[in-house]
Amino acid sequence: MAMRPEAFLAQVQERGEYSTPQEADRAARVVLGLLGAHVVGEERAELAARLPETYALILLNPLQAVEPLDADRFVRATAAWIEGATEQTARWDVGAVLSVAADEAGPDLLRRLLLQLPPGYDLLFGHLEPA
């Protein structure tokens, strides 16, 4: 069952220590839009089914990536999409959003998602050891 939008944003806002839900929403839209370009198939659809509809649609309809981004380039791309962001703040944004997504995914789906991504994404999802 998909998470309610208010609950999703509240968790992102708490983890990202954002002062407003709008800041959490901005981070969620950018991070999930970029993630959607890097995961495919059943795993992307399963994750989307666990997210609120607004964010599921962003994940399912991303801009096409020319090439897979490693974890550091993913953070830099996030910084480029968020006005005023630095690599440090973008890493914080990515961690806030992807850790909530990881909780919703659960360990099995997260493991399958990480198999599609270059090394280093486990840390972005808030996991200290490779899944």
C-alpha positions as CSV (number, residue, x, y, z in Angstrom):
1,M,0.0,0.0,0.0
2,A,1.3,3.4,-0.9
3,M,2.3,5.8,1.8
4,R,0.2,9.0,2.3
5,P,1.8,12.1,0.8
6,E,1.7,14.0,4.2
7,A,3.5,11.1,6.0
8,F,6.1,10.8,3.3
9,L,6.9,14.5,3.3
10,A,6.9,14.6,7.1
11,Q,9.5,11.9,7.2
12,V,11.6,13.6,4.5
13,Q,11.3,16.9,6.3
14,E,12.3,15.3,9.7
15,R,15.3,13.5,8.2
16,G,16.4,16.4,6.1
17,E,15.8,18.9,9.0
18,Y,13.9,21.1,6.5
19,S,12.1,24.1,8.0
20,T,9.1,23.6,5.6
21,P,7.3,20.8,3.8
22,Q,8.0,22.7,0.5
23,E,11.7,22.2,1.0
24,A,11.2,18.5,1.6
25,D,8.9,18.3,-1.5
26,R,11.6,20.1,-3.7
27,A,14.2,17.6,-2.5
28,A,11.9,14.6,-3.0
29,R,11.0,15.6,-6.6
30,V,14.6,16.1,-7.7
31,V,16.0,13.0,-6.0
32,L,13.2,10.7,-7.2
33,G,13.3,12.1,-10.7
34,L,17.0,11.4,-10.9
35,L,16.6,8.0,-9.3
36,G,13.9,7.0,-11.8
37,A,16.3,7.4,-14.6
38,H,18.6,4.8,-13.0
39,V,16.3,2.0,-11.9
40,V,14.1,0.1,-14.3
41,G,11.6,-2.7,-14.6
42,E,9.8,-4.4,-11.8
43,E,11.9,-2.9,-9.1
44,R,11.1,0.7,-10.2
45,A,7.4,-0.2,-10.4
46,E,7.4,-1.9,-7.0
47,L,9.1,1.1,-5.4
48,A,6.6,3.5,-7.1
49,A,3.7,1.4,-5.7
50,R,4.9,2.1,-2.2
51,L,5.3,5.9,-2.6
52,P,2.5,8.5,-2.7
53,E,1.1,8.9,-6.2
54,T,2.7,12.3,-6.9
55,Y,6.1,10.9,-6.2
56,A,5.4,7.6,-7.9
57,L,4.7,9.4,-11.1
58,I,8.0,11.3,-10.9
59,L,9.9,8.1,-10.3
60,L,8.1,6.4,-13.2
61,N,8.4,9.3,-15.7
62,P,12.0,10.6,-15.3
63,L,14.1,12.4,-17.7
64,Q,16.2,9.8,-19.6
65,A,19.8,9.5,-18.4
66,V,22.5,9.4,-21.0
67,E,24.6,7.2,-18.8
68,P,24.4,5.8,-15.3
69,L,25.7,8.1,-12.7
70,D,27.9,6.8,-9.9
71,A,26.9,7.9,-6.4
72,D,29.1,11.1,-6.4
73,R,27.9,12.2,-9.8
74,F,24.3,11.5,-8.6
75,V,24.9,13.9,-5.7
76,R,26.4,16.5,-8.1
77,A,23.5,16.2,-10.4
78,T,21.1,16.7,-7.5
79,A,23.0,19.9,-6.6
80,A,22.7,21.1,-10.1
81,W,18.9,20.7,-10.0
82,I,18.3,22.4,-6.7
83,E,18.8,26.2,-6.7
84,G,21.4,27.3,-4.2
85,A,22.5,23.7,-3.4
86,T,26.1,22.7,-2.8
87,E,27.4,19.1,-3.0
88,Q,27.3,19.0,0.8
89,T,23.6,20.1,1.0
90,A,22.7,17.9,-2.0
91,R,24.2,14.8,-0.2
92,W,22.0,15.7,2.7
93,D,18.9,16.0,0.4
94,V,19.7,12.7,-1.3
95,G,20.1,11.0,2.1
96,A,16.9,12.4,3.5
97,V,14.8,11.3,0.5
98,L,16.4,7.9,-0.3
99,S,16.5,6.8,3.4
100,V,12.7,7.3,3.5
101,A,12.4,5.4,0.2
102,A,14.6,2.6,1.5
103,D,12.3,2.2,4.6
104,E,9.3,2.0,2.3
105,A,11.0,-0.4,0.0
106,G,12.1,-2.9,2.7
107,P,15.2,-4.9,2.6
108,D,14.4,-7.3,-0.3
109,L,13.4,-4.6,-2.8
110,L,16.2,-2.3,-1.7
111,R,18.7,-5.1,-2.3
112,R,17.3,-5.5,-5.8
113,L,17.3,-1.8,-6.5
114,L,20.9,-1.5,-5.4
115,L,21.9,-4.3,-7.8
116,Q,20.8,-2.0,-10.6
117,L,22.9,0.9,-9.4
118,P,26.7,1.5,-9.4
119,P,28.6,0.9,-6.2
120,G,28.2,3.6,-3.5
121,Y,24.4,4.0,-3.6
122,D,24.0,1.9,-0.5
123,L,25.4,4.8,1.5
124,L,23.0,7.3,-0.2
125,F,20.1,5.1,0.9
126,G,21.4,5.3,4.4
127,H,22.9,1.8,4.6
128,L,26.4,1.5,6.0
129,E,27.1,-1.9,4.4
130,P,26.3,-3.0,0.8
131,A,22.9,-4.6,0.6
